[in-house]
């Protein structure tokens, strides 16, 4: 399968233009042979959780809104799978950071809501709540899952996806931090025997300069391709499920797991 990551800059207050540019990138990626095209986290707007301002709640849309509608049209027009993203309004007062899998007919084939809203440099927790599951989805012969941005700092996220059968983990990003994310992303791929595709914003957005450096990592934890830290770019590679099989034969981690002794991981943090 050929996968393409759309590393792009999202301009402040220009949702419709950002959507149009994303659709153009999808068209170009499809023309170059991509079967799966991935967009960054919140690609349709600038990364707004760097600010505390409830006016940004107006950026939220339902999955039937203009952003997802246009991405469904792009997927259908170019006959490609698309991973779109959204500041999703489930209903007034209930919001999520959502990745949406769209099939080549323009049908929504799956949806993941970010489990770990970030609260390091950003203020995501004041805008949306975390999801509560790590679903996986069929994409042709592949099983895929999503782990959005800050999720990847929690090894449990990718491990849950791998246990459920994920062979490819797609990681939409919006971050200005380029170190040490290469280290933990390559580790997430290696320790789970999966391809990991991380797609980031790039360039100035508000007060933050987004770090780019989108990457595709092999199931052996090797960076196959990495984008610029300063430029918009389509990053594209051919990946094979056979490489997942080979990696898991070399490192049979699932054979050697001992889940019966890991109960401390799921123990409540509050003292009894």
C-alpha positions as CSV (number, residue, x, y, z in Angstrom):
1,X,0.0,0.0,0.0
2,X,1.2,3.5,-0.8
3,X,0.6,5.9,2.1
4,X,1.0,9.7,1.8
5,X,1.2,12.2,4.7
6,X,0.2,15.8,4.1
7,X,2.4,18.0,6.1
8,X,0.8,21.4,5.9
9,X,0.5,24.8,7.5
10,X,-3.0,25.8,8.6
11,X,-3.7,29.5,8.4
12,X,-5.4,31.3,11.2
13,X,-9.1,32.1,10.6
14,X,-9.1,30.6,7.1
15,X,-10.9,27.4,7.5
16,X,-12.3,27.2,4.0
17,X,-8.9,28.0,2.4
18,X,-7.3,25.3,4.6
19,X,-9.9,22.8,3.5
20,X,-9.4,23.8,-0.2
21,X,-5.6,23.4,0.1
22,X,-6.0,20.0,1.9
23,X,-8.2,18.8,-1.0
24,X,-5.6,20.0,-3.5
25,X,-2.9,18.0,-1.6
26,X,-5.1,14.9,-1.6
27,X,-5.5,15.3,-5.4
28,X,-1.8,15.5,-5.9
29,X,-1.1,12.6,-3.6
30,X,-3.6,10.5,-5.4
31,X,-2.2,11.4,-8.8
32,X,1.2,10.2,-7.5
33,X,-0.2,6.8,-6.6
34,X,-1.3,7.1,-2.9
35,X,-4.0,4.8,-1.8
36,X,-4.2,6.2,1.8
37,X,-3.8,10.0,2.5
38,X,-3.3,11.3,6.0
39,X,-4.0,14.9,7.2
40,X,-2.6,16.4,10.4
41,X,-4.5,16.9,13.6
42,X,-6.9,20.0,13.3
43,X,-5.7,20.5,9.7
44,X,-8.6,22.8,8.9
45,X,-7.7,25.5,11.5
46,X,-4.6,26.8,13.2
47,X,-3.6,25.1,16.4
48,X,-6.0,27.0,18.7
49,X,-5.4,25.3,22.0
50,X,-2.3,27.3,22.5
51,X,-4.7,30.0,23.7
52,X,-7.4,30.2,26.4
53,X,-10.2,31.8,24.6
54,X,-13.7,30.2,24.5
55,X,-14.4,31.9,21.2
56,X,-12.5,29.1,19.6
57,X,-15.3,26.8,20.5
58,X,-16.9,28.2,17.4
59,X,-14.3,26.1,15.4
60,X,-16.1,22.9,16.4
61,X,-18.2,21.0,13.8
62,X,-20.2,17.9,13.7
63,X,-19.0,15.0,11.5
64,X,-21.7,16.2,9.0
65,X,-20.2,19.7,8.9
66,X,-18.3,21.4,6.0
67,X,-14.9,20.0,6.8
68,X,-15.7,16.3,6.8
69,X,-18.2,16.8,3.9
70,X,-15.4,18.2,1.7
71,X,-13.0,15.5,2.7
72,X,-15.5,12.8,1.9
73,X,-16.0,14.4,-1.5
74,X,-12.2,14.4,-2.0
75,X,-11.9,10.7,-1.1
76,X,-14.7,9.8,-3.5
77,X,-13.4,12.0,-6.3
78,X,-9.9,10.5,-6.2
79,X,-10.9,7.0,-5.0
80,X,-8.5,7.0,-2.1
81,X,-8.8,6.4,1.7
82,X,-8.5,9.6,3.7
83,X,-7.7,10.2,7.3
84,X,-9.4,13.5,8.2
85,X,-9.4,15.2,11.6
86,X,-11.8,17.4,13.4
87,X,-12.5,19.5,16.5
88,X,-15.8,17.6,16.8
89,X,-19.0,18.8,18.4
90,X,-20.9,15.7,19.5
91,X,-23.6,18.1,20.9
92,X,-23.4,21.5,22.5
93,X,-21.1,21.3,25.5
94,X,-19.5,18.0,24.4
95,X,-16.5,18.1,22.2
96,X,-13.7,15.8,21.1
97,X,-10.5,15.7,19.1
98,X,-11.4,13.2,16.4
99,X,-9.7,11.3,13.6
100,X,-12.1,10.1,10.9
101,X,-11.4,7.3,8.4
102,X,-13.1,7.8,5.0
103,X,-13.1,5.1,2.4
104,X,-12.8,5.6,-1.4
105,X,-16.6,5.8,-1.8
106,X,-16.7,8.8,0.6
107,X,-18.2,6.7,3.4
108,X,-17.1,7.2,7.0
109,X,-15.5,3.8,7.8
110,X,-14.4,4.6,11.3
111,X,-13.8,7.2,14.0
112,X,-11.4,7.6,16.9
113,X,-11.5,10.2,19.6
114,X,-8.3,11.2,21.3
115,X,-8.0,9.6,24.7
116,X,-5.4,11.9,26.2
117,X,-6.1,15.7,25.7
118,X,-2.8,17.4,26.1
119,X,-2.0,19.7,29.0
120,X,1.7,20.3,28.7
121,X,2.2,23.4,26.6
122,X,-1.3,23.5,25.3
123,X,-4.8,23.9,26.8
124,X,-6.7,21.1,25.1
125,X,-8.4,19.9,28.3
126,X,-10.4,23.1,28.5
127,X,-11.8,22.6,25.0
128,X,-12.6,18.9,24.7
129,X,-12.9,15.7,26.7
130,X,-11.0,12.5,26.1
131,X,-12.4,9.5,24.3
132,X,-12.5,6.1,26.1
133,X,-11.6,3.4,23.5
134,X,-8.9,2.4,21.1
135,X,-10.8,0.9,18.1
136,X,-9.2,-0.6,15.1
137,X,-10.5,-0.6,11.5
138,X,-10.1,-2.6,8.3
139,X,-8.5,-0.8,5.4
140,X,-8.3,-3.3,2.6
141,X,-6.1,-6.1,3.9
142,X,-4.7,-3.9,6.7
143,X,-5.8,-3.4,10.3
144,X,-5.3,0.2,11.3
145,X,-5.6,2.3,14.4
146,X,-5.2,5.9,15.5
147,X,-3.1,7.5,18.2
148,X,-3.3,11.3,18.1
149,X,-0.4,13.5,19.2
150,X,-0.1,13.3,23.0
151,X,-1.6,9.8,23.0
152,X,1.8,8.6,21.8
153,X,3.6,9.6,25.0
154,X,1.6,6.8,26.7
155,X,2.9,3.4,25.6
156,X,-0.5,1.9,26.6
157,X,-2.2,3.6,23.7
158,X,-0.3,1.9,20.9
159,X,-0.1,-1.3,22.9
160,X,-3.9,-1.4,23.1
161,X,-4.1,-0.9,19.3
162,X,-1.5,-3.6,18.6
163,X,-3.3,-6.1,20.9
164,X,-6.5,-5.4,19.0
165,X,-4.6,-6.3,15.8
166,X,-3.3,-3.0,14.4
167,X,-0.5,-3.3,11.8
168,X,-0.4,0.4,11.0
169,X,-0.9,3.1,13.6
170,X,-1.7,6.6,12.1
171,X,-0.7,9.5,14.3
172,X,-2.1,12.9,13.3
173,X,-0.1,15.6,15.1
174,X,-0.1,19.4,15.8
175,X,3.1,20.1,17.8
176,X,6.0,22.6,17.9
177,X,8.1,20.0,19.8
178,X,10.5,18.1,17.6
179,X,12.7,16.6,20.3
180,X,12.4,13.8,21.6
181,X,9.4,12.8,19.5
182,X,11.6,10.8,17.1
183,X,12.7,8.7,20.0
184,X,9.3,7.7,21.4
185,X,7.7,7.3,18.0
186,X,10.4,4.9,16.8
187,X,10.0,3.0,20.2
188,X,6.2,2.8,19.8
189,X,6.7,1.2,16.4
190,X,9.4,-1.2,17.5
191,X,7.8,-2.4,20.7
192,X,4.5,-3.2,18.9
193,X,5.9,-4.4,15.5
194,X,3.8,-1.9,13.6
195,X,4.3,0.8,11.0
196,X,3.7,4.2,12.5
197,X,2.8,7.2,10.3
198,X,3.0,10.6,12.1
199,X,1.7,13.6,10.2
200,X,2.3,17.1,11.7
201,X,1.7,20.7,10.9
202,X,4.6,22.9,9.8
203,X,5.3,26.7,10.0
204,X,4.0,29.6,12.1
205,X,0.6,29.2,13.6
206,X,-0.3,31.9,16.1
207,X,2.6,32.1,18.6
208,X,3.8,28.6,17.8
209,X,6.1,27.5,15.1
210,X,5.0,23.9,14.3
211,X,7.9,21.6,13.9
212,X,7.0,19.5,10.9
213,X,9.3,16.4,10.6
214,X,6.4,14.1,9.7
215,X,7.7,10.6,9.4
216,X,7.0,7.0,8.5
217,X,8.5,4.5,10.8
218,X,9.0,0.7,10.1
219,X,8.0,-2.1,12.4
220,X,11.7,-2.4,13.4
221,X,11.7,1.2,14.6
222,X,13.6,2.6,11.7
223,X,12.6,6.0,10.2
224,X,11.9,5.2,6.5
225,X,11.2,8.8,5.5
226,X,11.1,12.1,7.3
227,X,9.8,15.4,6.1
228,X,11.3,18.9,6.4
229,X,11.1,20.8,9.6
230,X,10.2,24.0,7.7
231,X,8.3,23.3,4.5
232,X,4.9,21.9,3.5
233,X,5.4,18.5,1.9
234,X,3.8,15.3,0.8
235,X,5.7,12.4,2.3
236,X,4.9,9.1,0.5
237,X,6.1,5.5,0.8
238,X,5.1,2.0,-0.1
239,X,4.6,-0.2,2.9
240,X,4.0,-3.9,3.1
241,X,2.3,-6.1,5.7
242,X,5.0,-8.6,5.1
243,X,7.4,-6.3,6.9
244,X,5.1,-6.5,10.0
245,X,5.2,-10.3,9.8
246,X,9.0,-10.3,9.5
247,X,9.4,-7.8,12.4
248,X,7.2,-9.9,14.7
249,X,9.1,-13.0,13.9
250,X,12.4,-11.3,14.7
251,X,11.0,-9.9,17.9
252,X,8.2,-12.2,19.2
253,X,7.0,-9.7,21.8
254,X,3.4,-10.9,21.7
255,X,4.5,-14.4,22.4
256,X,6.5,-13.3,25.4
257,X,4.0,-10.8,27.0
258,X,2.9,-11.6,30.5
259,X,-0.4,-9.6,30.9
260,X,-1.2,-11.5,34.1
261,X,1.6,-9.8,36.0
262,X,0.9,-6.2,34.6
263,X,-2.1,-5.4,36.8
264,X,-0.3,-2.5,38.4
265,X,-0.6,-0.6,35.1
266,X,-4.4,-0.6,35.4
267,X,-4.5,0.0,39.2
268,X,-6.4,3.3,40.1
269,X,-4.0,6.1,40.9
270,X,-5.9,7.3,43.9
271,X,-4.8,5.7,47.3
272,X,-7.4,3.3,48.7
